[in-house]
Amino acid sequence: MLDEWQAAIVANDADRIGSFMTDEWVMVSENGVTTAAQFLAFVRSGDLTHSAMARVGDARIRYYDRIALLTTRVVNTAHYLGTRFDADEWTTDAFVHDDGGWRCLLTQITATKVPTDSPA
């Protein structure tokens, strides 16, 4: 399902992207909190597009009754207002199972640490 959601994001198909999210979905990142309505509006307007998105390695999935937590590393290329952004991120998604199947209600994004020549 994650691979299908990523394919919808790269296709810049707001309706398909939205089908993987609950109405209450939020994304938390270094930029703050973005709601589903805000994210999908950016995609619909063409202000936000993605040209690449891929999972790196295996995902970690844990199930807790009707909740599933999925953590994985994702590399992607986004374009916002014409500026290209390449990202290497860890994402944790919380999915809930309801009558519509599994849909995401929260995405937490953490940028991977950029290696340096000096020890941390």
N, C-alpha and C positions, 0 to 999 in steps of 0.2 A: 504494500500500500504506500509506503514512503516513496518508493521509486516512481509510482504513478503520480503522486502528489508533486514530486520534483519535476516530472515530465510536464505536468500542467503549468507549473511555474515557468519553465523554459518556453512553453508555447504561449505564455502571456495570456492565458485564457482565464479571465477573472471568474466566470461562472464555474468552470471546472475546478479552479483553485478553491473557491468557496465551498464546493461540495465536500471537501475534506475537513472543513472547519465547522465548529458550532457557531451560533450567532454571538456567543459570549467570548469567542477566541480572542486572546491577546498575545502579542509578541513582546518580550522583554529583552532589551539589548542595551548597549552602551548609549544609545540614543533615547532611552526611556521606554515608555509603553506605547505600543501601536495597536489599535483595535482592528478587528476584522473589517469593519466598514471603511476605516482609513486606508488600510493596506489595499483592499480591493478597489477603492476609488483611485489610488495611485496607479494601479495596473490598468484599469479601464481608461484612464486619461492618457496613457502612454508615457506619463512622467517616469514610471518605474518599469523597466523591462529586465529580463534575465536572458542571457545568451548561453549560459552553461551552468549546470548544477550536478554534482556527483557525490555520492557517498564514498568515504574513504574507509576501507576495512569493514568489519562486521559491526552491526548494530547490537547494542545491549538492550534487551527487552525484558521487562518484568511485569507480570500481571497481578492485579489485586482486585479480584472480583470483576466489577464493571469498569475498572480503570487500568490502563496500561501505560507504563513509562518507557519511553524509547530514547536512548542516548546514542548519538553517533557523531562522527566527524564528517563535515560537509565542506567541499570547496565549490565556490560559485563565482560567476561573473555577472554583475548587475550594472545597469546603466540608470542613473538618476539625473533627470534634467540634462541629458546628453553627456554626463561625466561617467566614465567607466570606473568601477570599483571591483577589485578582485579580493575575495575573502576566503579565509581558511578558518572555519569555526567549529566549535563543539555545540551541538544542539541537544536539548532535552525537550521532548514533546510529551505532554500528558493527553492521552486519548480516553474518551469515555465511550462505552458501548450503550447505544440506545436503539430505538426502533429503526433508525436509519443506518445502523451498523456502527463501526468504529469511526469517530470523528475527533479531531484535535480541539482541545479547549485552551491549551497554553503551550507556547513555544518560548523557551529560554535560550538565548544565543550568547556564547562566550567566545571571543576571538582566541585563536591559539596563540601561544607565546612565540614571538619571532626569535629564533636563535641569535645569540650574539657571540662575539669572540671572547668576551670576558665571562667568568663564572658569576652565577647569580648570588 
